[in-house]
Amino acid sequence: MALITISRGTFSGGRAVAEKLAQLIGYPCMSRETIIRDAAELFKIPENQLSAAMIEVPTFWRQDVAKCTSNLNFVRAALLHSLKGKNLVYHGYGGHLLLKGVSRLLRVKIIACMEYRIAAAMNECDIDRKCAVAHINASDKSRAKWAKLVLGVEWGDPTLFDAVFNLDHISIDGTVQTISSMTQLAEFTPDEAALQSLEDLLVSSRVWAAITLNKATQSAKIQSEATNGCVTISGNVGSLKMMEAVIDVTTDVEGVDEVINQISIGSNWAW
């Protein structure tokens, strides 16, 4: 079993690498678009709402960032659900960040020079060079701002990845062969602890989604952390009744065996 995320900048060749890799090693291949559709169906949320959370840069207003993060968490929960017990190649920006905390995940980034990307954009979109350059520059700027504002990371930080492949220096086939070989390394072969970390994140995501979707608890500002079926709920709620509702909702979530309540009641503002 191996879990592989491929980060692909606009017209950098990442999609082709992911699809060829999946075909070579016989893994399912999922894209950002696919997982958004799955999340929309799983949680009964408009697909365009989730898609916007992964594309559009929210304003600096805290409420808009929080709303974007909330929708992003639904996408994360759907991705974790798809990963459970499976081999998978996922391509699309943000996959390695959505799965932060999953150990032995192989995180790959595909890059290419501007000329490579311009040619790809002109060919795929049937646009002229000027439009291609404008589109790529706007996309790069938007993604960098999105990553910083929503996830608090620098988009181009190489430390977020285990391997970076430059398609100017290595072919798509060569890249695919190399990544395939890396999946055989012990460092990227999930062991029992890695599988448990994935299960813990899945349970935590289920709890968060259940609380967020329940009308009685959706205004609660809480965090959930799961460890071997034991879920710790922390944060702040407005009343004892809401706290009890949060605990009840959490207890009913699949995979939850025990709930530790660390919720505070009342305002957490400092005056």
ROKOLVEX-602295 format. One line per field, with one value per atom (N, C-alpha, C): atom name; x, y, z; residue in one letter. Coordinates in pm, whole numbers. Each point is the difference from the previous one (the first is absolute). Layout:
N
atom <- CA:... .
X <- X:... .
Y <- Y:... .
Z <- Z:... .
res <- A:... .
***
This chain:
271
atom <- N:CA:C:N:CA:C:N:CA:C:N:CA:C:N:CA:C:N:CA:C:N:CA:C:N:CA:C:N:CA:C:N:CA:C:N:CA:C:N:CA:C:N:CA:C:N:CA:C:N:CA:C:N:CA:C:N:CA:C:N:CA:C:N:CA:C:N:CA:C:N:CA:C:N:CA:C:N:CA:C:N:CA:C:N:CA:C:N:CA:C:N:CA:C:N:CA:C:N:CA:C:N:CA:C:N:CA:C:N:CA:C:N:CA:C:N:CA:C:N:CA:C:N:CA:C:N:CA:C:N:CA:C:N:CA:C:N:CA:C:N:CA:C:N:CA:C:N:CA:C:N:CA:C:N:CA:C:N:CA:C:N:CA:C:N:CA:C:N:CA:C:N:CA:C:N:CA:C:N:CA:C:N:CA:C:N:CA:C:N:CA:C:N:CA:C:N:CA:C:N:CA:C:N:CA:C:N:CA:C:N:CA:C:N:CA:C:N:CA:C:N:CA:C:N:CA:C:N:CA:C:N:CA:C:N:CA:C:N:CA:C:N:CA:C:N:CA:C:N:CA:C:N:CA:C:N:CA:C:N:CA:C:N:CA:C:N:CA:C:N:CA:C:N:CA:C:N:CA:C:N:CA:C:N:CA:C:N:CA:C:N:CA:C:N:CA:C:N:CA:C:N:CA:C:N:CA:C:N:CA:C:N:CA:C:N:CA:C:N:CA:C:N:CA:C:N:CA:C:N:CA:C:N:CA:C:N:CA:C:N:CA:C:N:CA:C:N:CA:C:N:CA:C:N:CA:C:N:CA:C:N:CA:C:N:CA:C:N:CA:C:N:CA:C:N:CA:C:N:CA:C:N:CA:C:N:CA:C:N:CA:C:N:CA:C:N:CA:C:N:CA:C:N:CA:C:N:CA:C:N:CA:C:N:CA:C:N:CA:C:N:CA:C:N:CA:C:N:CA:C:N:CA:C:N:CA:C:N:CA:C:N:CA:C:N:CA:C:N:CA:C:N:CA:C:N:CA:C:N:CA:C:N:CA:C:N:CA:C:N:CA:C:N:CA:C:N:CA:C:N:CA:C:N:CA:C:N:CA:C:N:CA:C:N:CA:C:N:CA:C:N:CA:C:N:CA:C:N:CA:C:N:CA:C:N:CA:C:N:CA:C:N:CA:C:N:CA:C:N:CA:C:N:CA:C:N:CA:C:N:CA:C:N:CA:C:N:CA:C:N:CA:C:N:CA:C:N:CA:C:N:CA:C:N:CA:C:N:CA:C:N:CA:C:N:CA:C:N:CA:C:N:CA:C:N:CA:C:N:CA:C:N:CA:C:N:CA:C:N:CA:C:N:CA:C:N:CA:C:N:CA:C:N:CA:C:N:CA:C:N:CA:C:N:CA:C:N:CA:C:N:CA:C:N:CA:C:N:CA:C:N:CA:C:N:CA:C:N:CA:C:N:CA:C:N:CA:C:N:CA:C:N:CA:C:N:CA:C:N:CA:C:N:CA:C:N:CA:C:N:CA:C:N:CA:C:N:CA:C:N:CA:C:N:CA:C:N:CA:C:N:CA:C:N:CA:C:N:CA:C:N:CA:C:N:CA:C:N:CA:C:N:CA:C:N:CA:C:N:CA:C:N:CA:C:N:CA:C:N:CA:C:N:CA:C:N:CA:C:N:CA:C:N:CA:C:N:CA:C:N:CA:C:N:CA:C:N:CA:C:N:CA:C:N:CA:C:N:CA:C:N:CA:C:N:CA:C:N:CA:C:N:CA:C:N:CA:C:N:CA:C:N:CA:C:N:CA:C:N:CA:C:N:CA:C:N:CA:C:N:CA:C:N:CA:C:N:CA:C:N:CA:C:N:CA:C:N:CA:C:N:CA:C:N:CA:C:N:CA:C:N:CA:C:N:CA:C:N:CA:C:N:CA:C:N:CA:C:N:CA:C:N:CA:C:N:CA:C:N:CA:C:N:CA:C:N:CA:C:N:CA:C:N:CA:C:N:CA:C:N:CA:C:N:CA:C:N:CA:C:N:CA:C:N:CA:C:N:CA:C:N:CA:C:N:CA:C:N:CA:C:N:CA:C:N:CA:C:N:CA:C:N:CA:C:N:CA:C .
X <- 84:-84:88:-39:72:-98:25:-81:89:-38:85:-81:53:-62:94:-56:78:-54:81:-38:33:-97:18:-38:97:-29:-70:-59:-72:89:-40:71:146:26:136:24:-104:16:-35:-46:-30:-111:-102:-112:48:81:50:85:83:83:-88:-99:-88:-74:-54:-79:88:120:91:50:28:46:-107:-122:-110:-18:11:-13:113:122:116:-7:-37:2:-137:-100:-132:-78:21:-72:-115:-104:-101:63:-50:52:-115:18:-104:54:-84:38:-74:43:-70:-147:-27:-139:-83:62:-71:-35:96:-24:-100:-5:-101:-140:-13:-130:-39:98:-28:-43:68:-33:-140:-34:-133:-109:25:-98:-7:116:7:-66:21:-49:-118:-47:-117:24:115:38:20:-43:19:145:19:135:76:-71:69:48:-68:41:133:14:124:113:-33:100:58:-86:45:97:-22:88:142:18:132:59:-74:48:4:-112:-12:69:66:67:-103:-18:-97:53:-87:45:75:57:74:-91:-129:-94:1:9:12:-116:-120:-117:11:52:13:106:110:105:-53:-76:-56:-98:-79:-95:74:105:82:63:55:62:-101:-120:-107:-32:-16:-28:118:120:120:4:-48:-2:-94:-107:-88:73:78:78:103:66:98:-66:-117:-70:-33:-42:-32:125:112:125:46:-8:38:-90:-127:-94:39:43:40:130:86:131:-4:-101:0:26:112:34:31:33:18:135:46:108:-63:71:-61:106:-23:76:-98:31:-85:77:-59:67:-89:63:-73:66:9:70:-71:81:-55:-14:16:-19:94:127:99:-30:-69:-35:-129:-94:-123:27:105:32:114:21:102:-30:99:-19:-3:-17:5:147:49:140:24:123:43:-75:-49:-63:110:-4:98:-53:66:-45:92:-57:78:-49:95:-37:61:-80:46:11:117:20:50:-9:51:26:85:31:-121:7:-111:-29:103:-22:-76:32:-71:-148:-27:-136:-79:68:-66:-44:92:-32:-117:0:-109:-133:3:-121:-56:89:-43:-63:59:-49:-132:-6:-117:-121:24:-109:-26:86:-12:-2:102:12:137:15:129:97:124:106:-30:-46:-27:-104:-107:-105:51:86:56:86:85:86:-84:-101:-86:-72:-49:-74:91:119:93:43:34:43:-111:-121:-113:-26:9:-22:105:128:108:-16:-34:-17:-116:-110:-118:27:69:28:93:99:93:-73:-89:-76:-98:-63:-94:69:116:74:41:43:44:-115:-110:-112:-83:-22:-88:76:119:73:124:37:113:135:14:127:41:129:51:-15:-69:-33:124:108:118:100:-33:92:36:124:36:-2:5:-1:-136:-101:-133:-7:107:-1:117:-17:106:84:-58:73:-61:88:-42:62:-82:48:-20:107:-4:-8:-114:-20:84:75:99:123:22:122:-25:-122:-34:-134:-12:-124:-112:-122:-115:16:45:19:108:108:107:-48:-80:-57:-89:-84:-93:77:103:81:67:49:68:-97:-115:-100:-46:-18:-40:101:128:106:-5:-30:-5:-111:-108:-111:42:111:46:88:40:86:-78:71:-64:-56:69:-45:-139:-43:-129:-96:31:-88:-72:-128:-72:9:39:0:-122:-5:-117:-23:110:-12:-52:46:-45:-148:-42:-140:-88:53:-76:-10:106:-5:-104:-12:-101:-140:-17:-130:-37:99:-26:-46:66:-40:-139:-30:-132:-109:21:-99:-15:112:-5:-77:20:-71:-149:-34:-141:-69:71:-57:-22:103:-12:-117:-12:-107:-137:-13:-129:-42:94:-31:-35:72:-22:-132:-43:-123:-125:18:-115:-47:-129:-52:18:-3:11:143:99:140:85:-57:81:66:-49:62:111:22:103:139:89:137:87:9:69:107:86:98:-12:29:-5:132:45:123:-24:21:-28:129:-1:112:-55:12:-48:-143:-87:-141:-39:100:-28:8:-108:-7:-5:94:4:-62:-103:-69:39:50:37:-57:8:-54:-96:-91:-89:-142:-97:-142:-71:-123:-72:-82:-24:-87:27:-47:10:-79:-115:-84:74:71:75:116:66:110:-49:-113:-57:-38:-49:-36:125:109:126:48:-5:42:-89:-132:-93:28:21:29:130:101:131:-10:-74:-13:-60:-87:-70:82:117:80:69:0:66:149:46:142:30:-98:21:-38:97:-23:-8:69:5:12:-62:7:57:103:57:-44:-69:-58:93:54:82:-59:-131:-69:-19:19:-28:-136:-69:-132:10:-57:2:101:9:89:146:83:142:77:-73:63:72:105:72:-36:-49:-41:103 .
Y <- -120:120:124:100:127:113:115:119:107:52:94:125:115:125:70:50:71:141:95:141:48:60:39:147:79:138:5:113:14:-30:-101:-39:-40:-63:-44:-147:-71:-141:-98:49:-87:-100:44:-90:-120:27:-109:-97:54:-86:-88:59:-75:-110:31:-99:-114:31:-105:-85:65:-73:-97:48:-85:-120:22:-107:-102:48:-88:-89:58:-78:-56:29:-59:58:129:67:84:21:98:138:85:136:98:87:98:140:88:140:86:124:96:9:1:10:-120:-118:-123:1:38:-4:107:111:102:-54:-72:-62:-100:-78:-98:68:108:72:61:54:58:-104:-119:-108:-55:-15:-58:88:132:92:86:-24:73:151:38:140:35:118:37:-14:-62:-25:130:103:126:70:-25:57:-60:-131:-67:33:7:32:139:94:136:6:-88:-1:-41:-74:-45:82:100:80:148:50:143:45:113:58:76:-36:73:138:88:131:-17:107:-6:-2:15:-4:-139:-12:-129:-93:56:-82:-70:72:-58:-110:21:-102:-122:20:-111:-81:67:-69:-83:56:-72:-123:17:-112:-108:41:-96:-86:63:-75:-89:48:-78:-126:11:-116:-109:38:-100:-75:72:-63:-95:44:-85:-128:13:-118:-98:50:-88:-68:73:-59:-109:24:-101:-123:23:-111:-84:63:-71:-77:52:-61:-125:-15:-105:-137:-59:-135:-18:109:-10:55:-52:66:114:110:112:98:53:114:116:107:119:115:68:116:122:111:125:78:132:76:-9:-13:-5:-139:-105:-136:-32:37:-27:78:113:81:-49:-45:-54:-126:-73:-125:16:121:25:-84:-73:-87:-147:-29:-139:-37:-97:-36:-93:1:-83:30:120:49:49:-41:44:127:112:131:48:12:34:132:78:123:-4:38:6:147:38:137:0:112:16:148:31:139:70:131:79:-34:-21:-30:-131:-98:-129:22:78:24:84:98:84:-85:-85:-87:-92:-54:-90:75:122:80:37:40:37:-118:-118:-120:-49:-3:-56:93:130:96:73:-27:65:152:51:144:47:130:51:13:34:3:102:119:104:-45:-62:-49:-113:-85:-110:51:96:58:66:76:68:-101:-107:-103:-69:-38:-70:91:124:93:26:17:24:-122:-119:-123:-20:23:-16:96:124:101:-35:-45:-36:-118:-102:-118:31:83:38:76:89:78:-89:-93:-94:-85:-55:-86:76:124:81:38:42:52:-111:-108:-107:-105:-39:-109:46:127:54:-54:-35:-53:78:-10:58:-104:37:-94:-68:72:-55:-65:-17:-56:-144:-30:-136:-100:48:-91:-67:46:-62:-129:-31:-115:-95:-125:-99:-4:40:0:105:72:98:-37:-11:-37:116:35:108:-63:18:-65:61:106:50:-91:-72:-80:-150:-42:-141:-18:-103:-21:-46:8:-49:-148:-78:-144:-26:78:-16:36:104:41:-110:-55:-106:-123:-38:-116:23:121:32:-1:60:1:-142:-80:-139:-74:23:-64:49:127:56:-62:-42:-61:-131:-59:-126:20:124:29:-16:-44:-19:130:112:130:39:-58:35:-120:-101:-116:8:30:17:-122:22:-107:16:-77:3:139:65:134:101:-12:92:-20:-125:-28:49:-9:50:152:68:146:43:-79:29:-21:-109:-28:108:47:104:130:37:120:-15:-119:-26:16:-60:11:145:70:141:82:-28:72:-32:-124:-38:75:9:71:147:63:141:21:-87:15:-17:-98:-26:120:57:116:121:19:115:-9:-120:-18:-7:-21:-11:139:29:134:40:-98:32:32:-36:17:76:39:56:133:69:127:-18:-124:-28:17:66:19:-105:-117:-111:-61:-78:-80:-144:-94:-140:-68:-86:-76:-144:-93:-141:-78:-93:-91:-137:-93:-138:-5:78:-4:94:59:96:140:75:133:108:93:114:120:56:117:122:104:122:119:115:120:72:73:87:-7:-9:3:101:35:106:-45:-131:-45:-145:-39:-139:-91:47:-79:-31:99:-25:-95:14:-91:-144:-20:-135:-52:89:-40:-40:74:-32:-139:-29:-131:-110:25:-101:-27:106:-16:-77:36:-66:-148:-33:-140:-88:57:-78:-18:63:-8:-136:-55:-127:8:-99:-5:61:65:63:-99:-33:-91:74:113:77:148:85:145:66:80:80:145:55:134:105:86:113:132:3:117:105:126:111:59:49:61:150:76:145:62:130:73:-26:-18:-14:128:111:128:52:68:64:149:45:140:76 .
Z <- 0:0:0:-77:-1:-30:61:-23:-58:-116:-73:-33:35:-42:-98:-107:-101:-13:40:-10:-140:-64:-140:-19:-35:-35:-134:-33:-126:-119:-79:-124:24:115:30:-32:-42:-37:109:115:112:-25:-73:-29:-83:-102:-85:81:90:84:89:64:90:-74:-115:-74:-51:-48:-47:116:114:118:49:8:46:-92:-129:-96:15:21:12:123:114:125:36:-82:21:116:26:108:-56:79:-40:-4:-87:-14:25:97:33:-14:-52:-15:101:9:87:-38:-130:-47:43:-4:39:148:83:144:41:-72:29:-29:-111:-32:108:45:105:130:35:122:-8:-117:-19:18:-52:12:142:62:135:104:-11:103:-46:-122:-53:0:-52:-9:-146:-46:-140:-45:-114:-51:-25:-52:-28:127:111:129:46:-18:39:-96:-127:-101:24:35:26:117:100:118:-35:-109:-40:-114:-44:-113:34:52:21:128:-7:116:82:128:82:34:44:45:132:47:126:122:-23:113:59:130:69:-33:-13:-27:-136:-101:-133:-2:71:8:72:108:76:-85:-81:-87:-104:-55:-99:65:119:72:31:36:28:-122:-115:-123:-37:26:-29:87:122:89:-50:-69:-59:-112:-77:-107:61:108:68:51:60:53:-111:-116:-113:-53:-4:-47:95:129:99:-11:-25:-18:-121:-108:-121:20:88:21:86:82:101:-60:41:-41:-147:-71:-145:-43:-115:-72:-78:-14:-71:-49:-121:-51:-7:74:0:-61:-96:-58:8:30:17:111:-15:102:134:103:135:58:-81:51:113:-14:104:128:-13:116:65:-81:54:81:-35:68:100:44:101:124:46:116:-38:-129:-46:-22:75:-12:-118:-50:-113:-129:-10:-122:-94:-126:-99:-66:29:-46:-112:-119:-119:-57:-51:-71:-140:-99:-138:-41:-51:-45:-145:-64:-137:-22:-97:-29:-63:-3:-52:-146:-80:-142:-18:80:-3:31:103:45:-101:-60:-100:-119:-46:-114:32:122:41:7:53:12:-137:-90:-135:-72:18:-67:61:133:66:-6:12:6:-133:-97:-131:15:69:21:-49:-16:-47:117:-33:101:110:-39:98:102:-47:89:90:-57:77:115:-28:103:110:-41:97:89:-62:75:102:-42:89:116:-31:104:102:-48:90:88:-60:74:109:-36:97:118:-31:103:92:-59:78:92:-51:80:117:-25:106:111:-40:98:76:-72:62:105:-34:92:126:-18:113:90:-60:78:65:-74:49:82:-48:65:76:-18:74:-45:-129:-51:-125:-31:-124:-110:-108:-106:-59:-14:-66:94:126:98:-34:-37:-40:115:125:114:20:-74:9:-81:-75:-90:28:-41:11:-127:-111:-127:-93:-71:-99:-133:-105:-133:-96:-68:-98:-138:-69:-129:-111:32:-96:-4:110:14:-3:19:0:-70:-80:-75:92:-51:76:29:-100:22:104:-6:99:140:9:129:56:-86:43:49:-72:40:135:20:125:118:-18:109:30:-104:19:86:-25:79:145:20:135:84:-64:75:65:-45:56:123:26:115:130:103:131:54:-33:50:-50:-112:-57:-7:80:11:134:1:127:90:124:100:89:106:88:59:39:59:-103:-124:-105:-30:-6:-26:115:123:115:-5:-43:-11:-102:-108:-101:57:75:62:102:76:100:-68:-108:-73:-61:-47:-57:105:117:108:44:15:39:-101:-129:-106:2:26:9:115:113:116:-35:-58:-37:-95:-102:-98:64:89:66:84:74:84:-85:-110:-87:-74:-35:-77:87:130:90:41:-19:29:146:90:142:43:-84:41:-100:-113:-107:34:102:39:103:45:99:-63:70:-47:67:-60:65:-91:63:-71:52:-88:40:-32:88:-21:43:-93:27:16:94:21:37:-94:24:51:-61:36:113:67:107:-59:9:-61:108:-9:91:-70:63:-54:83:-67:70:-76:62:-63:90:-63:76:-52:92:-37:88:-42:70:119:13:108:36:118:43:-92:-47:-90:-129:-54:-124:25:113:32:6:62:9:-137:-87:-135:-79:18:-67:41:128:50:-56:-4:-54:-148:-76:-144:-19:77:-11:33:104:44:-108:-83:-103:-128:-9:-122:-10:-120:-24:36:75:38:135:63:131:110:85:113:132:8:124:-32:82:-21:124:-18:109:-23:96:-13:59:-85:46:-51:-15:-53:109:-36:90:-35:101:-21:23:-93:11:-94:3:-89:36:-103:25:-33:-11:-29:126:-21:112:0:114:10:84 .
res <- M:M:M:A:A:A:L:L:L:I:I:I:T:T:T:I:I:I:S:S:S:R:R:R:G:G:G:T:T:T:F:F:F:S:S:S:G:G:G:G:G:G:R:R:R:A:A:A:V:V:V:A:A:A:E:E:E:K:K:K:L:L:L:A:A:A:Q:Q:Q:L:L:L:I:I:I:G:G:G:Y:Y:Y:P:P:P:C:C:C:M:M:M:S:S:S:R:R:R:E:E:E:T:T:T:I:I:I:I:I:I:R:R:R:D:D:D:A:A:A:A:A:A:E:E:E:L:L:L:F:F:F:K:K:K:I:I:I:P:P:P:E:E:E:N:N:N:Q:Q:Q:L:L:L:S:S:S:A:A:A:A:A:A:M:M:M:I:I:I:E:E:E:V:V:V:P:P:P:T:T:T:F:F:F:W:W:W:R:R:R:Q:Q:Q:D:D:D:V:V:V:A:A:A:K:K:K:C:C:C:T:T:T:S:S:S:N:N:N:L:L:L:N:N:N:F:F:F:V:V:V:R:R:R:A:A:A:A:A:A:L:L:L:L:L:L:H:H:H:S:S:S:L:L:L:K:K:K:G:G:G:K:K:K:N:N:N:L:L:L:V:V:V:Y:Y:Y:H:H:H:G:G:G:Y:Y:Y:G:G:G:G:G:G:H:H:H:L:L:L:L:L:L:L:L:L:K:K:K:G:G:G:V:V:V:S:S:S:R:R:R:L:L:L:L:L:L:R:R:R:V:V:V:K:K:K:I:I:I:I:I:I:A:A:A:C:C:C:M:M:M:E:E:E:Y:Y:Y:R:R:R:I:I:I:A:A:A:A:A:A:A:A:A:M:M:M:N:N:N:E:E:E:C:C:C:D:D:D:I:I:I:D:D:D:R:R:R:K:K:K:C:C:C:A:A:A:V:V:V:A:A:A:H:H:H:I:I:I:N:N:N:A:A:A:S:S:S:D:D:D:K:K:K:S:S:S:R:R:R:A:A:A:K:K:K:W:W:W:A:A:A:K:K:K:L:L:L:V:V:V:L:L:L:G:G:G:V:V:V:E:E:E:W:W:W:G:G:G:D:D:D:P:P:P:T:T:T:L:L:L:F:F:F:D:D:D:A:A:A:V:V:V:F:F:F:N:N:N:L:L:L:D:D:D:H:H:H:I:I:I:S:S:S:I:I:I:D:D:D:G:G:G:T:T:T:V:V:V:Q:Q:Q:T:T:T:I:I:I:S:S:S:S:S:S:M:M:M:T:T:T:Q:Q:Q:L:L:L:A:A:A:E:E:E:F:F:F:T:T:T:P:P:P:D:D:D:E:E:E:A:A:A:A:A:A:L:L:L:Q:Q:Q:S:S:S:L:L:L:E:E:E:D:D:D:L:L:L:L:L:L:V:V:V:S:S:S:S:S:S:R:R:R:V:V:V:W:W:W:A:A:A:A:A:A:I:I:I:T:T:T:L:L:L:N:N:N:K:K:K:A:A:A:T:T:T:Q:Q:Q:S:S:S:A:A:A:K:K:K:I:I:I:Q:Q:Q:S:S:S:E:E:E:A:A:A:T:T:T:N:N:N:G:G:G:C:C:C:V:V:V:T:T:T:I:I:I:S:S:S:G:G:G:N:N:N:V:V:V:G:G:G:S:S:S:L:L:L:K:K:K:M:M:M:M:M:M:E:E:E:A:A:A:V:V:V:I:I:I:D:D:D:V:V:V:T:T:T:T:T:T:D:D:D:V:V:V:E:E:E:G:G:G:V:V:V:D:D:D:E:E:E:V:V:V:I:I:I:N:N:N:Q:Q:Q:I:I:I:S:S:S:I:I:I:G:G:G:S:S:S:N:N:N:W:W:W:A:A:A:W:W:W .
***
